[in-house]
Amino acid sequence: MKRTTVVKWGNLKVGALLTVVIAIMFYVSFSGGGTSIFDPKGKFVSYFRNVGGLVAGSPVWMSGVEVGNVKSVDFVSLDSMRQVEVVCRVKKSVWNLLTKDARVQLGTIGFLGDKYVEIIPGTRGGPAIEEMQVVETIDVGDASAMFKAGEEAIDDARSFVVGLDTMLARMNRGEGTLGQMATDDRLYQEMTRLLSRLTALTTDLQKNQESIVSSLEKTATSVGNLSEKVNQNTGTIGRLVNDPALYDNLSASTAKLDTLLRKINAAEGNLGLLVNDTALYSEMTDLMARVNNLITDIQDNPRKYFKFSVF
């Protein structure tokens, strides 16, 4: 006897729900990462000397946005610079940005991360490239050098961190100048003492400066008073500066003295003869000699000149 299979309504609902969930998961798995298998795409070709580990399925970015993926990576060895052929698929919605002056280059997510193809858009409004047309690359075959530079940068950073750690360890142990500064408080005490002395010195200098300024002000006041007295013809200096009589007297006395000196130089008068004539000097010299001889003779022979008698 043939049995009839009865499908319950609850089982149908569960099956339908599972089918919808599987369909959603299937769609999400193919549309994730910025592109979908249902988006219309165009393909272009680029050649590299070294792709540095780029594989099929790697993303294609444009201005930081994922717009496609790598369809294939094949070794073709066309020449020394075109060793690897990379075919990329890009959404048709951005295909108008792939003009004849567009360029591509390889990039990496982080210095050691996954590789991707970066599209540098061309001039907006220019003619777009054809399907499977070759797009020129920037720094062809230089991706490995870029990755190597990234590794070197990481090594340099690691060396710097190690050196910094070593320096900090030495400082903590009190080694070297920085270590002494970090662990010994004598420098702090000396600097504090120095700052105190500098503060006191600055205070003294300020007081001295105020004293000097006060003295200068007093001097300026005195000079001002003196100038006022001179201008008012007060005192001796005022008379000397403002009274013309003194100048006239000095001028007249100077003229008379000049006349007298001219006469002396011209051997005029007794004083002129005394200054310029040597005869008087000779006579006076001879007279003085005779007087000296006479005095000497008187001292030696007083009886010759003086006679004394008691009776």
DOGUVO-382513 format. One record per residue (C-alpha): x, y, z. Coordinates in Angstrom, 2 decimals. Layout:
<site xx="X" yy="Y" zz="Z"/>
...
END
This chain:
<site xx="0.00" yy="0.00" zz="0.00"/>
<site xx="1.47" yy="3.36" zz="-1.06"/>
<site xx="2.03" yy="5.94" zz="1.64"/>
<site xx="1.24" yy="9.62" zz="1.13"/>
<site xx="3.86" yy="12.12" zz="2.41"/>
<site xx="2.29" yy="15.07" zz="4.12"/>
<site xx="4.40" yy="18.28" zz="4.32"/>
<site xx="3.48" yy="20.37" zz="7.24"/>
<site xx="3.06" yy="24.14" zz="6.88"/>
<site xx="5.60" yy="24.79" zz="9.61"/>
<site xx="8.28" yy="22.89" zz="7.66"/>
<site xx="7.51" yy="24.93" zz="4.54"/>
<site xx="7.96" yy="28.18" zz="6.43"/>
<site xx="11.32" yy="27.03" zz="7.82"/>
<site xx="12.53" yy="25.97" zz="4.38"/>
<site xx="11.46" yy="29.26" zz="2.79"/>
<site xx="13.22" yy="31.21" zz="5.52"/>
<site xx="16.43" yy="29.22" zz="5.04"/>
<site xx="16.27" yy="29.77" zz="1.29"/>
<site xx="15.95" yy="33.55" zz="1.74"/>
<site xx="18.82" yy="33.61" zz="4.25"/>
<site xx="21.07" yy="31.61" zz="1.91"/>
<site xx="20.22" yy="33.93" zz="-0.97"/>
<site xx="21.02" yy="37.01" zz="1.12"/>
<site xx="24.31" yy="35.49" zz="2.26"/>
<site xx="25.14" yy="34.55" zz="-1.33"/>
<site xx="24.48" yy="38.12" zz="-2.51"/>
<site xx="26.42" yy="39.70" zz="0.31"/>
<site xx="29.41" yy="37.42" zz="-0.26"/>
<site xx="29.62" yy="38.49" zz="-3.89"/>
<site xx="28.83" yy="42.16" zz="-3.37"/>
<site xx="31.08" yy="42.86" zz="-0.38"/>
<site xx="34.27" yy="44.89" zz="-0.52"/>
<site xx="32.84" yy="47.70" zz="-2.63"/>
<site xx="32.08" yy="45.70" zz="-5.81"/>
<site xx="29.53" yy="43.13" zz="-6.84"/>
<site xx="29.43" yy="40.40" zz="-9.45"/>
<site xx="26.20" yy="41.95" zz="-10.67"/>
<site xx="27.79" yy="45.36" zz="-11.43"/>
<site xx="28.74" yy="45.78" zz="-15.11"/>
<site xx="32.49" yy="46.01" zz="-15.45"/>
<site xx="35.10" yy="46.81" zz="-18.06"/>
<site xx="38.60" yy="45.41" zz="-18.31"/>
<site xx="41.96" yy="47.05" zz="-18.94"/>
<site xx="45.54" yy="45.74" zz="-19.05"/>
<site xx="48.73" yy="46.94" zz="-17.35"/>
<site xx="52.25" yy="45.57" zz="-17.41"/>
<site xx="54.71" yy="45.43" zz="-14.51"/>
<site xx="58.20" yy="44.16" zz="-14.09"/>
<site xx="57.49" yy="42.92" zz="-10.55"/>
<site xx="54.10" yy="42.85" zz="-8.84"/>
<site xx="55.45" yy="41.97" zz="-5.40"/>
<site xx="52.88" yy="39.28" zz="-4.58"/>
<site xx="49.79" yy="40.76" zz="-6.26"/>
<site xx="47.23" yy="37.98" zz="-6.89"/>
<site xx="43.95" yy="37.57" zz="-8.75"/>
<site xx="41.09" yy="38.95" zz="-6.72"/>
<site xx="43.13" yy="41.77" zz="-5.20"/>
<site xx="41.19" yy="45.03" zz="-5.01"/>
<site xx="41.45" yy="47.89" zz="-7.48"/>
<site xx="41.17" yy="51.33" zz="-5.89"/>
<site xx="40.56" yy="54.78" zz="-7.30"/>
<site xx="41.12" yy="57.78" zz="-5.01"/>
<site xx="40.90" yy="55.44" zz="-2.01"/>
<site xx="37.60" yy="53.81" zz="-3.10"/>
<site xx="37.38" yy="50.20" zz="-4.24"/>
<site xx="36.07" yy="50.19" zz="-7.80"/>
<site xx="37.01" yy="46.69" zz="-9.02"/>
<site xx="39.36" yy="43.78" zz="-8.67"/>
<site xx="42.23" yy="42.01" zz="-10.39"/>
<site xx="40.95" yy="39.41" zz="-12.88"/>
<site xx="44.26" yy="37.75" zz="-13.67"/>
<site xx="48.00" yy="37.98" zz="-13.09"/>
<site xx="50.06" yy="36.24" zz="-15.77"/>
<site xx="53.79" yy="36.03" zz="-16.44"/>
<site xx="54.30" yy="37.06" zz="-20.09"/>
<site xx="57.93" yy="38.32" zz="-20.25"/>
<site xx="57.42" yy="40.66" zz="-23.21"/>
<site xx="60.59" yy="42.61" zz="-22.40"/>
<site xx="62.68" yy="43.62" zz="-19.39"/>
<site xx="60.06" yy="46.08" zz="-18.15"/>
<site xx="56.92" yy="44.11" zz="-19.07"/>
<site xx="57.34" yy="40.84" zz="-17.28"/>
<site xx="53.87" yy="40.45" zz="-15.71"/>
<site xx="50.49" yy="41.19" zz="-17.31"/>
<site xx="47.74" yy="42.29" zz="-14.94"/>
<site xx="44.13" yy="42.40" zz="-16.16"/>
<site xx="41.82" yy="44.52" zz="-13.99"/>
<site xx="38.03" yy="44.76" zz="-13.93"/>
<site xx="36.53" yy="48.17" zz="-13.08"/>
<site xx="32.91" yy="49.22" zz="-12.66"/>
<site xx="31.44" yy="50.95" zz="-15.66"/>
<site xx="30.20" yy="53.75" zz="-13.40"/>
<site xx="33.78" yy="55.06" zz="-13.10"/>
<site xx="34.98" yy="54.01" zz="-16.54"/>
<site xx="34.72" yy="57.59" zz="-17.82"/>
<site xx="37.59" yy="58.52" zz="-15.47"/>
<site xx="39.89" yy="56.06" zz="-17.25"/>
<site xx="41.04" yy="58.51" zz="-19.92"/>
<site xx="44.15" yy="58.17" zz="-22.05"/>
<site xx="46.28" yy="60.03" zz="-19.49"/>
<site xx="45.15" yy="57.83" zz="-16.58"/>
<site xx="47.87" yy="55.85" zz="-14.82"/>
<site xx="48.06" yy="52.87" zz="-12.44"/>
<site xx="50.49" yy="51.88" zz="-9.73"/>
<site xx="50.84" yy="49.18" zz="-7.12"/>
<site xx="50.15" yy="49.84" zz="-3.47"/>
<site xx="50.08" yy="47.98" zz="-0.22"/>
<site xx="47.76" yy="48.09" zz="2.77"/>
<site xx="50.39" yy="48.88" zz="5.37"/>
<site xx="54.03" yy="48.24" zz="4.61"/>
<site xx="53.66" yy="44.44" zz="4.73"/>
<site xx="49.91" yy="44.03" zz="4.02"/>
<site xx="47.89" yy="42.93" zz="1.01"/>
<site xx="48.70" yy="44.38" zz="-2.39"/>
<site xx="46.26" yy="46.33" zz="-4.55"/>
<site xx="46.16" yy="48.29" zz="-7.80"/>
<site xx="45.71" yy="52.05" zz="-7.51"/>
<site xx="44.18" yy="53.94" zz="-10.44"/>
<site xx="45.16" yy="57.60" zz="-10.83"/>
<site xx="42.30" yy="59.19" zz="-12.82"/>
<site xx="43.04" yy="61.14" zz="-15.96"/>
<site xx="41.75" yy="64.49" zz="-17.14"/>
<site xx="38.02" yy="64.77" zz="-16.55"/>
<site xx="36.08" yy="65.08" zz="-19.77"/>
<site xx="38.73" yy="63.42" zz="-21.93"/>
<site xx="38.05" yy="60.39" zz="-24.14"/>
<site xx="37.79" yy="57.13" zz="-22.17"/>
<site xx="39.96" yy="54.16" zz="-23.06"/>
<site xx="38.65" yy="51.14" zz="-24.98"/>
<site xx="37.99" yy="47.71" zz="-23.52"/>
<site xx="41.24" yy="45.76" zz="-22.83"/>
<site xx="43.35" yy="48.80" zz="-23.68"/>
<site xx="46.76" yy="49.13" zz="-21.99"/>
<site xx="46.98" yy="51.71" zz="-19.18"/>
<site xx="50.47" yy="53.00" zz="-18.50"/>
<site xx="52.01" yy="52.42" zz="-15.09"/>
<site xx="53.94" yy="54.72" zz="-12.76"/>
<site xx="57.28" yy="53.46" zz="-11.45"/>
<site xx="57.03" yy="50.28" zz="-13.50"/>
<site xx="58.41" yy="47.25" zz="-11.68"/>
<site xx="59.24" yy="49.32" zz="-8.61"/>
<site xx="56.66" yy="47.77" zz="-6.26"/>
<site xx="59.21" yy="45.47" zz="-4.60"/>
<site xx="61.47" yy="48.44" zz="-3.98"/>
<site xx="58.55" yy="50.25" zz="-2.34"/>
<site xx="57.83" yy="47.26" zz="-0.13"/>
<site xx="61.51" yy="46.96" zz="0.70"/>
<site xx="61.59" yy="50.66" zz="1.59"/>
<site xx="58.63" yy="50.05" zz="3.88"/>
<site xx="60.47" yy="47.21" zz="5.58"/>
<site xx="63.56" yy="49.38" zz="5.94"/>
<site xx="61.44" yy="52.13" zz="7.45"/>
<site xx="60.06" yy="49.62" zz="9.97"/>
<site xx="63.58" yy="48.43" zz="10.75"/>
<site xx="64.71" yy="52.03" zz="11.26"/>
<site xx="61.75" yy="52.68" zz="13.55"/>
<site xx="62.54" yy="49.50" zz="15.48"/>
<site xx="66.20" yy="50.53" zz="15.83"/>
<site xx="65.11" yy="53.97" zz="17.04"/>
<site xx="62.78" yy="52.44" zz="19.62"/>
<site xx="65.54" yy="50.10" zz="20.82"/>
<site xx="67.99" yy="52.97" zz="21.09"/>
<site xx="65.44" yy="55.07" zz="22.93"/>
<site xx="64.74" yy="52.22" zz="25.32"/>
<site xx="68.47" yy="51.81" zz="25.95"/>
<site xx="68.87" yy="55.51" zz="26.62"/>
<site xx="65.93" yy="55.52" zz="29.03"/>
<site xx="67.36" yy="52.50" zz="30.82"/>
<site xx="70.71" yy="54.27" zz="31.25"/>
<site xx="68.91" yy="57.37" zz="32.50"/>
<site xx="67.03" yy="55.27" zz="35.06"/>
<site xx="70.34" yy="53.84" zz="36.23"/>
<site xx="71.74" yy="57.36" zz="36.60"/>
<site xx="74.38" yy="56.95" zz="33.87"/>
<site xx="75.62" yy="59.90" zz="31.86"/>
<site xx="74.64" yy="63.55" zz="32.09"/>
<site xx="70.96" yy="62.94" zz="31.38"/>
<site xx="70.92" yy="60.12" zz="33.91"/>
<site xx="72.43" yy="62.38" zz="36.57"/>
<site xx="69.92" yy="65.10" zz="35.72"/>
<site xx="67.07" yy="62.60" zz="36.00"/>
<site xx="68.14" yy="60.91" zz="39.25"/>
<site xx="70.31" yy="63.43" zz="41.15"/>
<site xx="68.60" yy="66.48" zz="42.66"/>
<site xx="71.83" yy="68.40" zz="43.23"/>
<site xx="71.52" yy="70.09" zz="39.86"/>
<site xx="68.02" yy="71.21" zz="40.80"/>
<site xx="69.30" yy="72.59" zz="44.10"/>
<site xx="72.19" yy="74.40" zz="42.41"/>
<site xx="69.87" yy="75.87" zz="39.81"/>
<site xx="67.47" yy="76.98" zz="42.54"/>
<site xx="70.34" yy="78.62" zz="44.43"/>
<site xx="71.57" yy="80.25" zz="41.22"/>
<site xx="68.12" yy="81.61" zz="40.47"/>
<site xx="67.90" yy="83.03" zz="44.00"/>
<site xx="71.24" yy="84.78" zz="43.57"/>
<site xx="70.25" yy="86.10" zz="40.18"/>
<site xx="67.02" yy="87.43" zz="41.68"/>
<site xx="68.95" yy="89.21" zz="44.44"/>
<site xx="71.46" yy="90.56" zz="41.92"/>
<site xx="68.64" yy="91.83" zz="39.74"/>
<site xx="67.07" yy="93.54" zz="42.75"/>
<site xx="70.38" yy="95.23" zz="43.63"/>
<site xx="70.90" yy="96.32" zz="40.05"/>
<site xx="67.42" yy="97.75" zz="39.99"/>
<site xx="68.09" yy="99.71" zz="43.20"/>
<site xx="71.43" yy="100.97" zz="41.82"/>
<site xx="69.70" yy="101.91" zz="38.62"/>
<site xx="67.12" yy="103.90" zz="40.57"/>
<site xx="69.93" yy="105.62" zz="42.49"/>
<site xx="71.79" yy="106.45" zz="39.28"/>
<site xx="68.62" yy="107.78" zz="37.70"/>
<site xx="67.98" yy="109.92" zz="40.80"/>
<site xx="71.55" yy="111.30" zz="40.68"/>
<site xx="71.22" yy="112.06" zz="36.99"/>
<site xx="67.94" yy="113.84" zz="37.64"/>
<site xx="69.56" yy="115.93" zz="40.39"/>
<site xx="72.50" yy="116.76" zz="38.12"/>
<site xx="70.15" yy="117.75" zz="35.33"/>
<site xx="68.24" yy="119.95" zz="37.76"/>
<site xx="71.45" yy="121.61" zz="38.95"/>
<site xx="72.60" yy="122.18" zz="35.38"/>
<site xx="69.21" yy="123.62" zz="34.58"/>
<site xx="69.39" yy="126.01" zz="37.56"/>
<site xx="72.92" yy="127.03" zz="36.60"/>
<site xx="71.85" yy="127.68" zz="33.03"/>
<site xx="68.93" yy="129.76" zz="34.29"/>
<site xx="71.26" yy="131.85" zz="36.51"/>
<site xx="73.67" yy="132.32" zz="33.62"/>
<site xx="70.84" yy="133.44" zz="31.38"/>
<site xx="69.64" yy="135.82" zz="34.12"/>
<site xx="73.16" yy="137.38" zz="34.46"/>
<site xx="73.37" yy="136.15" zz="38.07"/>
<site xx="76.70" yy="135.31" zz="39.74"/>
<site xx="80.25" yy="135.38" zz="38.42"/>
<site xx="79.67" yy="132.92" zz="35.57"/>
<site xx="76.59" yy="134.86" zz="34.54"/>
<site xx="78.60" yy="138.09" zz="34.50"/>
<site xx="81.37" yy="136.38" zz="32.52"/>
<site xx="78.91" yy="135.05" zz="29.96"/>
<site xx="76.60" yy="138.04" zz="29.61"/>
<site xx="78.63" yy="141.18" zz="30.57"/>
<site xx="80.65" yy="142.47" zz="27.54"/>
<site xx="82.79" yy="144.77" zz="29.73"/>
<site xx="84.96" yy="141.89" zz="30.92"/>
<site xx="85.54" yy="140.80" zz="27.35"/>
<site xx="86.46" yy="144.35" zz="26.36"/>
<site xx="88.90" yy="144.62" zz="29.28"/>
<site xx="90.48" yy="141.28" zz="28.41"/>
<site xx="90.74" yy="142.30" zz="24.78"/>
<site xx="92.38" yy="145.65" zz="25.68"/>
<site xx="94.80" yy="144.00" zz="28.13"/>
<site xx="95.74" yy="141.44" zz="25.52"/>
<site xx="96.40" yy="144.18" zz="22.97"/>
<site xx="98.64" yy="146.09" zz="25.44"/>
<site xx="100.53" yy="142.94" zz="26.35"/>
<site xx="101.02" yy="142.20" zz="22.68"/>
<site xx="102.44" yy="145.70" zz="22.12"/>
<site xx="104.81" yy="145.32" zz="25.07"/>
<site xx="106.07" yy="142.00" zz="23.78"/>
<site xx="106.69" yy="143.50" zz="20.35"/>
<site xx="108.78" yy="146.28" zz="21.91"/>
<site xx="110.76" yy="143.81" zz="23.98"/>
<site xx="111.45" yy="141.71" zz="20.90"/>
<site xx="112.47" yy="144.90" zz="19.05"/>
<site xx="114.97" yy="145.79" zz="21.88"/>
<site xx="113.08" yy="148.99" zz="22.66"/>
<site xx="113.28" yy="150.43" zz="26.15"/>
<site xx="115.17" yy="149.22" zz="29.19"/>
<site xx="113.31" yy="145.93" zz="29.35"/>
<site xx="113.95" yy="145.38" zz="25.65"/>
<site xx="117.65" yy="146.06" zz="26.15"/>
<site xx="117.76" yy="143.75" zz="29.12"/>
<site xx="116.22" yy="141.01" zz="27.00"/>
<site xx="118.07" yy="141.58" zz="23.73"/>
<site xx="121.39" yy="143.41" zz="24.61"/>
<site xx="124.19" yy="141.24" zz="26.06"/>
<site xx="126.45" yy="144.20" zz="27.01"/>
<site xx="124.52" yy="144.83" zz="30.21"/>
<site xx="124.77" yy="141.16" zz="31.06"/>
<site xx="128.53" yy="141.25" zz="30.50"/>
<site xx="128.93" yy="144.38" zz="32.64"/>
<site xx="126.86" yy="142.94" zz="35.41"/>
<site xx="128.82" yy="139.72" zz="35.26"/>
<site xx="132.12" yy="141.60" zz="35.45"/>
<site xx="130.83" yy="143.74" zz="38.34"/>
<site xx="129.73" yy="140.69" zz="40.24"/>
<site xx="133.15" yy="139.11" zz="39.75"/>
<site xx="134.92" yy="142.20" zz="41.09"/>
<site xx="132.63" yy="142.41" zz="44.08"/>
<site xx="133.32" yy="138.76" zz="44.85"/>
<site xx="137.07" yy="139.35" zz="44.64"/>
<site xx="136.80" yy="142.38" zz="46.89"/>
<site xx="134.84" yy="140.50" zz="49.49"/>
<site xx="137.33" yy="137.66" zz="49.39"/>
<site xx="140.25" yy="140.05" zz="49.82"/>
<site xx="138.53" yy="141.79" zz="52.73"/>
<site xx="138.01" yy="138.47" zz="54.43"/>
<site xx="141.65" yy="137.50" zz="53.90"/>
<site xx="143.24" yy="140.89" zz="54.78"/>
<site xx="140.89" yy="142.82" zz="56.98"/>
<site xx="143.66" yy="145.10" zz="58.33"/>
<site xx="144.30" yy="146.30" zz="54.88"/>
<site xx="140.93" yy="147.92" zz="54.88"/>
<site xx="140.15" yy="148.39" zz="58.58"/>
<site xx="142.62" yy="149.78" zz="61.15"/>
<site xx="141.84" yy="149.39" zz="64.84"/>
<site xx="143.67" yy="151.18" zz="67.64"/>
<site xx="142.94" yy="150.97" zz="71.36"/>
<site xx="145.07" yy="154.01" zz="72.31"/>
END
